[in-house]
């Protein structure tokens, strides 16, 4: 946190992904406007798709209109080492996708012990996020449900318990041998 100039007492939520409308970042900003308090920070890490440069600008403008610009930091696309620093600075990881095939960032965040908040539109949510165990699954486009989940994760005690569960669950999804075995089983069933 020191490297990123983030206060050690701040509540920090992190989003990692491509800045496109399907990721639901606009919903996250709206929810953050309802939950953030002094010193809290939302880190948004990711770049935009070529030809879609206007979307990140629109997100910044939305944060400005909501009056939360000081509590939102767009850090852009990050190389692996810097991205790891963002994960380690966060208290929770949020992926409010409207559509997302798998969202491997959930397993990455879980492997670093972050409680997770995702939507059922993210394929990995039903596997990597166990409701109430290591995070929360909220309906897509539901600002109130997302804000409520973030508020529940303000408790350090809750986050610490969920952190241990995230680490335990992540091992299943970051094990290459298990991943290949799963593909082999799927292919066998398709024959």
Residue frames as qw, qx, qy, qz and C-alpha x, y, z in Angstrom:
[[0.000, 0.886, 0.464, 0.000, 0.00, 0.00, 0.00],
 [0.342, -0.724, 0.093, 0.591, 2.87, 2.32, 0.73],
 [0.369, -0.066, 0.588, 0.717, 4.11, 2.06, -2.88],
 [0.064, 0.552, 0.669, 0.494, 0.63, 2.95, -4.17],
 [0.021, -0.168, 0.233, -0.958, 0.23, 5.74, -1.58],
 [0.593, -0.447, -0.494, -0.453, -2.80, 4.06, 0.02],
 [0.357, -0.538, 0.473, -0.600, -3.45, 4.55, 3.72],
 [0.182, 0.121, -0.967, 0.130, -3.12, 1.33, 5.70],
 [0.256, 0.254, 0.719, -0.594, -6.56, 1.87, 7.28],
 [0.458, 0.285, -0.254, -0.803, -8.40, 2.43, 3.99],
 [0.713, 0.233, 0.641, -0.165, -11.02, -0.03, 2.78],
 [0.130, 0.511, -0.571, -0.630, -9.85, -0.89, -0.75],
 [0.795, 0.339, 0.472, -0.175, -11.92, -2.63, -3.41],
 [0.143, -0.455, 0.656, 0.585, -10.28, -3.79, -6.65],
 [0.798, 0.504, 0.244, -0.223, -11.57, -4.44, -10.16],
 [0.245, -0.458, 0.682, 0.514, -9.25, -5.99, -12.75],
 [0.584, 0.410, 0.691, 0.113, -10.31, -6.45, -16.36],
 [0.254, 0.247, 0.454, 0.818, -10.80, -4.86, -19.73],
 [0.147, 0.390, 0.332, -0.846, -12.72, -1.61, -19.49],
 [0.199, -0.167, -0.696, -0.669, -15.78, -2.55, -21.50],
 [0.535, -0.261, 0.022, -0.803, -19.49, -2.17, -20.76],
 [0.816, -0.124, -0.526, -0.205, -20.00, -5.93, -20.29],
 [0.494, 0.081, -0.668, 0.550, -17.80, -5.83, -17.17],
 [0.419, -0.742, -0.512, -0.107, -20.35, -3.69, -15.28],
 [0.464, -0.023, -0.291, 0.837, -17.88, -1.08, -14.05],
 [0.193, -0.428, -0.142, -0.871, -20.59, 1.59, -14.28],
 [0.718, -0.518, -0.388, -0.254, -22.67, -0.43, -11.78],
 [0.721, -0.205, -0.373, 0.547, -19.62, -0.72, -9.54],
 [0.194, 0.237, -0.101, 0.947, -19.14, 3.06, -9.59],
 [0.465, -0.506, -0.248, -0.683, -22.79, 3.60, -8.69],
 [0.807, -0.430, -0.401, 0.047, -22.52, 1.10, -5.83],
 [0.595, -0.005, -0.301, 0.745, -19.24, 2.64, -4.63],
 [0.073, -0.456, -0.027, -0.887, -20.97, 6.03, -4.44],
 [0.666, -0.527, -0.225, -0.478, -23.37, 4.49, -1.93],
 [0.892, -0.359, -0.236, 0.141, -20.85, 2.70, 0.27],
 [0.623, 0.274, -0.263, 0.684, -17.58, 4.53, 0.31],
 [0.390, -0.900, -0.165, 0.101, -16.61, 6.64, 3.24],
 [0.035, 0.940, -0.338, 0.011, -13.66, 8.90, 3.88],
 [0.287, -0.611, 0.732, 0.094, -10.37, 7.25, 2.97],
 [0.792, 0.174, 0.584, -0.033, -11.92, 4.34, 1.04],
 [0.117, 0.580, -0.545, -0.594, -10.54, 3.60, -2.41],
 [0.861, 0.349, 0.351, -0.117, -11.74, 1.75, -5.48],
 [0.201, -0.516, 0.645, 0.527, -8.84, 0.64, -7.70],
 [0.801, 0.507, 0.226, -0.222, -9.73, -0.04, -11.33],
 [0.300, -0.513, 0.676, 0.436, -6.96, -1.83, -13.22],
 [0.622, 0.346, 0.679, 0.182, -7.30, -2.50, -16.91],
 [0.059, -0.275, 0.390, 0.877, -7.03, -1.01, -20.34],
 [0.619, 0.475, 0.241, -0.577, -9.60, -0.46, -23.03],
 [0.714, 0.272, 0.587, 0.266, -10.14, -2.30, -26.29],
 [0.212, -0.140, 0.393, 0.884, -8.84, -0.59, -29.42],
 [0.144, -0.367, -0.577, -0.716, -11.57, 1.62, -30.82],
 [0.483, -0.679, -0.540, -0.121, -13.30, 1.88, -27.43],
 [0.418, 0.115, -0.342, 0.834, -11.18, 4.65, -25.92],
 [0.283, -0.480, -0.094, -0.825, -14.30, 6.68, -25.09],
 [0.728, -0.456, -0.489, -0.151, -15.54, 4.18, -22.48],
 [0.609, -0.238, -0.424, 0.626, -12.80, 4.78, -19.87],
 [0.059, 0.201, -0.023, 0.978, -13.37, 8.51, -20.32],
 [0.529, -0.452, -0.373, -0.614, -17.10, 7.99, -19.73],
 [0.731, -0.387, -0.525, 0.201, -16.31, 6.02, -16.55],
 [0.406, -0.063, -0.287, 0.865, -14.11, 8.83, -15.23],
 [0.201, -0.300, -0.161, -0.919, -16.86, 11.34, -16.03],
 [0.658, -0.462, -0.519, -0.290, -19.38, 9.14, -14.21],
 [0.633, -0.294, -0.474, 0.538, -17.14, 9.05, -11.12],
 [0.155, 0.094, -0.082, 0.980, -16.91, 12.84, -11.31],
 [0.421, -0.389, -0.346, -0.743, -20.71, 13.24, -11.60],
 [0.735, -0.437, -0.518, -0.038, -21.21, 10.88, -8.65],
 [0.248, -0.869, 0.257, -0.341, -18.75, 12.95, -6.61],
 [0.905, -0.370, 0.201, 0.061, -16.47, 9.98, -5.96],
 [0.644, 0.686, -0.271, 0.202, -13.44, 10.83, -8.14],
 [0.074, -0.720, 0.606, -0.330, -11.10, 11.16, -5.14],
 [0.687, -0.262, 0.613, -0.290, -12.20, 7.68, -4.00],
 [0.898, 0.357, 0.255, 0.003, -11.61, 6.01, -7.41],
 [0.166, -0.702, 0.548, 0.423, -8.22, 5.43, -8.97],
 [0.873, 0.479, 0.035, -0.078, -7.94, 4.26, -12.57],
 [0.489, -0.632, 0.517, 0.308, -4.50, 2.65, -12.80],
 [0.519, 0.607, -0.448, -0.402, -4.71, 1.45, -16.42],
 [0.956, 0.144, -0.254, -0.001, -3.40, -1.81, -17.81],
 [0.408, -0.764, 0.493, -0.088, -0.70, -3.21, -15.55],
 [0.537, 0.398, -0.744, 0.025, 2.20, -5.59, -16.05],
 [0.762, -0.259, -0.593, -0.005, 2.14, -8.68, -13.86],
 [0.475, -0.066, -0.521, 0.706, 4.32, -7.29, -11.04],
 [0.135, -0.122, 0.130, -0.975, 2.33, -4.07, -10.74],
 [0.645, -0.277, -0.431, -0.568, -0.93, -5.98, -10.97],
 [0.669, -0.213, -0.657, 0.276, 0.20, -8.18, -8.11],
 [0.185, 0.010, -0.383, 0.905, 0.83, -5.01, -6.11],
 [0.435, -0.216, -0.161, -0.859, -2.79, -3.93, -6.79],
 [0.739, -0.265, -0.588, -0.195, -4.13, -7.30, -5.63],
 [0.575, -0.150, -0.590, 0.546, -2.06, -7.14, -2.45],
 [0.008, 0.105, -0.214, 0.971, -3.22, -3.60, -1.70],
 [0.515, -0.285, -0.371, -0.718, -6.89, -4.59, -1.91],
 [0.387, -0.136, 0.710, -0.573, -9.25, -5.80, 0.80],
 [0.664, 0.349, 0.612, -0.251, -11.85, -7.22, -1.62],
 [0.117, -0.132, 0.688, 0.704, -12.07, -8.06, -5.30],
 [0.500, 0.505, 0.431, -0.556, -15.15, -7.13, -7.36],
 [0.078, -0.060, 0.757, 0.646, -16.16, -8.43, -10.80],
 [0.419, 0.411, 0.490, -0.645, -19.67, -7.06, -11.51],
 [0.044, -0.133, 0.740, 0.657, -19.86, -8.50, -15.05],
 [0.663, 0.294, 0.103, -0.680, -22.95, -8.49, -17.20],
 [0.955, 0.287, -0.040, -0.066, -21.39, -11.31, -19.24],
 [0.051, -0.735, 0.676, -0.023, -18.08, -13.06, -18.67],
 [0.799, 0.180, -0.548, -0.172, -17.16, -16.52, -19.87],
 [0.788, -0.200, -0.498, 0.300, -14.95, -17.47, -16.93],
 [0.203, -0.902, 0.131, -0.357, -13.15, -14.50, -15.36],
 [0.819, 0.040, -0.420, 0.390, -9.84, -16.07, -14.32],
 [0.074, 0.547, -0.323, 0.768, -9.16, -12.90, -12.30],
 [0.729, -0.515, 0.007, -0.450, -11.49, -14.36, -9.66],
 [0.955, -0.131, -0.171, 0.204, -9.14, -17.31, -9.14],
 [0.505, 0.424, -0.269, 0.702, -6.14, -14.97, -9.14],
 [0.267, -0.607, 0.186, -0.725, -7.72, -12.75, -6.51],
 [0.880, -0.400, -0.060, -0.247, -8.81, -15.75, -4.44],
 [0.872, 0.100, -0.286, 0.385, -5.29, -17.22, -4.55],
 [0.283, 0.392, -0.320, 0.815, -4.08, -14.03, -2.91],
 [0.235, -0.327, -0.760, 0.511, -6.70, -14.35, -0.19],
 [0.195, -0.013, -0.006, -0.981, -9.18, -11.72, -1.30],
 [0.389, 0.436, 0.718, -0.378, -12.89, -12.07, -0.53],
 [0.117, 0.083, 0.658, 0.740, -14.78, -11.95, -3.83],
 [0.427, 0.528, 0.424, -0.600, -17.91, -10.23, -5.12],
 [0.034, -0.106, 0.739, 0.665, -19.16, -11.29, -8.54],
 [0.650, 0.211, 0.067, -0.727, -22.34, -11.78, -10.53],
 [0.768, 0.086, 0.632, -0.057, -23.80, -15.05, -11.83],
 [0.641, 0.754, -0.024, -0.138, -23.11, -13.70, -15.34],
 [0.106, 0.716, -0.690, 0.011, -19.47, -14.49, -14.68],
 [0.855, 0.080, -0.483, -0.170, -19.01, -18.20, -15.37],
 [0.474, 0.220, -0.701, 0.485, -16.43, -18.64, -12.62],
 [0.341, -0.425, 0.289, -0.787, -18.70, -17.13, -9.98],
 [0.878, -0.223, -0.099, -0.412, -20.58, -20.36, -9.37],
 [0.907, 0.057, -0.337, 0.247, -17.33, -22.19, -8.71],
 [0.486, 0.269, -0.366, 0.747, -14.73, -19.81, -7.33],
 [0.225, -0.314, 0.272, -0.881, -17.17, -17.75, -5.27],
 [0.374, -0.353, -0.855, 0.067, -19.03, -19.67, -2.58],
 [0.273, -0.689, -0.197, -0.642, -21.80, -17.44, -1.25],
 [0.608, -0.735, 0.064, -0.294, -21.09, -16.39, 2.32],
 [0.928, -0.229, 0.039, 0.293, -17.99, -18.59, 2.48],
 [0.576, -0.189, 0.185, 0.774, -15.43, -16.57, 0.53],
 [0.008, -0.075, 0.233, 0.969, -17.58, -13.81, -0.90],
 [0.435, 0.486, 0.518, -0.554, -20.92, -12.91, -2.40],
 [0.193, 0.223, 0.724, 0.624, -22.68, -13.45, -5.71],
 [0.216, 0.523, 0.348, -0.748, -25.03, -10.57, -6.54],
 [0.581, 0.627, 0.517, 0.041, -27.42, -10.12, -9.48],
 [0.436, 0.168, 0.315, 0.826, -26.01, -8.33, -12.53],
 [0.001, 0.504, 0.276, 0.819, -26.89, -4.64, -12.78],
 [0.531, -0.719, -0.439, -0.091, -28.12, -4.55, -9.17],
 [0.189, 0.641, -0.315, 0.674, -26.48, -1.49, -7.60],
 [0.585, -0.594, 0.210, -0.510, -28.14, -2.02, -4.22],
 [0.986, -0.166, -0.015, 0.015, -27.14, -5.69, -3.94],
 [0.704, 0.398, -0.241, 0.536, -23.56, -4.85, -4.92],
 [0.076, -0.670, 0.292, -0.679, -23.42, -2.02, -2.38],
 [0.803, -0.473, 0.118, -0.344, -24.84, -4.33, 0.30],
 [0.962, 0.044, -0.127, 0.239, -22.21, -7.01, -0.45],
 [0.448, 0.530, -0.289, 0.659, -19.41, -4.44, -0.26],
 [0.380, -0.655, 0.228, -0.611, -20.77, -3.14, 3.04],
 [0.942, -0.315, -0.007, -0.117, -20.81, -6.67, 4.49],
 [0.864, 0.181, -0.154, 0.444, -17.12, -6.96, 3.61],
 [0.011, 0.835, -0.231, 0.499, -16.15, -3.86, 5.57],
 [0.762, -0.589, 0.220, -0.155, -15.70, -6.03, 8.63],
 [0.158, 0.663, -0.732, 0.019, -12.06, -7.04, 8.99],
 [0.512, -0.188, 0.794, -0.268, -13.15, -10.17, 10.86],
 [0.796, 0.437, 0.322, -0.267, -15.44, -11.25, 8.01],
 [0.525, 0.761, -0.363, -0.115, -12.72, -10.54, 5.43],
 [0.121, -0.570, 0.807, -0.097, -10.12, -12.55, 7.33],
 [0.666, 0.046, 0.710, -0.226, -12.39, -15.60, 7.51],
 [0.740, 0.623, 0.163, -0.193, -13.28, -15.28, 3.82],
 [0.202, 0.795, -0.559, -0.122, -9.62, -14.78, 2.93],
 [0.378, -0.329, 0.864, -0.050, -8.72, -18.23, 4.27],
 [0.699, 0.360, 0.587, -0.194, -11.61, -19.77, 2.32],
 [0.526, 0.800, -0.141, -0.250, -10.59, -18.00, -0.90],
 [0.006, 0.648, -0.755, -0.101, -7.08, -19.40, -0.68],
 [0.517, -0.056, 0.845, -0.124, -8.42, -22.91, -0.11],
 [0.674, 0.565, 0.418, -0.227, -10.86, -22.70, -3.04],
 [0.323, 0.835, -0.316, -0.316, -8.37, -21.07, -5.43],
 [0.315, -0.446, 0.818, 0.183, -5.99, -24.01, -5.42],
 [0.634, 0.318, 0.703, -0.061, -8.59, -26.05, -7.27],
 [0.528, 0.805, 0.260, -0.073, -8.80, -23.56, -10.11],
 [0.140, 0.893, -0.408, -0.126, -5.13, -22.68, -10.51],
 [0.596, -0.320, 0.725, 0.127, -3.83, -26.26, -10.64],
 [0.387, 0.487, -0.533, -0.573, -2.89, -26.96, -14.27],
 [0.071, 0.084, -0.991, -0.079, -2.98, -30.74, -13.84],
 [0.260, 0.410, 0.754, -0.443, -6.50, -30.55, -12.39],
 [0.396, 0.590, -0.043, -0.702, -7.52, -28.22, -15.22],
 [0.302, 0.362, -0.766, -0.437, -6.24, -30.65, -17.88],
 [0.051, 0.113, 0.981, -0.150, -7.91, -33.58, -16.11],
 [0.353, 0.505, 0.478, -0.625, -11.18, -31.65, -16.15],
 [0.425, 0.535, -0.362, -0.635, -10.87, -31.01, -19.89],
 [0.160, 0.197, -0.947, -0.195, -10.13, -34.69, -20.47],
 [0.202, 0.297, 0.857, -0.370, -13.25, -35.70, -18.50],
 [0.419, 0.575, 0.164, -0.684, -15.36, -33.25, -20.46],
 [0.358, 0.458, -0.629, -0.516, -14.04, -34.55, -23.79],
 [0.007, 0.017, -1.000, 0.023, -14.71, -38.14, -22.70],
 [0.315, 0.444, 0.665, -0.511, -18.33, -37.25, -21.89],
 [0.413, 0.604, -0.116, -0.672, -18.75, -35.62, -25.31],
 [0.092, 0.306, -0.866, -0.384, -17.69, -38.78, -27.19]]
